Amino acid sequence: QVQLVESGGGLVQAGGSLRLSCASSGRIFSGNVMGWYRQAPGKQRELVAVIRSGGSTNYADSVKGRFTISRDNAKNTVYLQMNSLKPEDTGVYYCNLQQVGGSFWGQGTQVSVSS
């Protein structure tokens, strides 16, 4: 199986920055896709950004130009640099890994942005 552990969430004022990390371990195969999703109170979980093993990325329109996803394949770790944070970015951020055999989730880390 695969284990994902997120870190780096917290409380920040609008306009501030946070960096999330997600370390993966277990049976990880090459060619996987790692990503970040978030869920605000009362809303469905939504895609924030994904990055493939080759480095190509996709972002939600709402975070383009403010968030940057990156990965260290040697460490099986994915990062999310979040700049110019807005109150609407508040939510629980979940790390996801998709590969042959399944899709795996971390436990989530809370990000709160005050106005």
Secondary structure, DSSP 8 states (H G I E B T S, - for coil): -EEEEEE--EEEETT--EEEEEEEEES--TT-EEEEEEE-TTS--EEEEEEETTS-EEE-GGGTTTEEEEEETTTTEEEEEE-S--GGG-EEEEEEEEETTEEEE---EEEEEE-
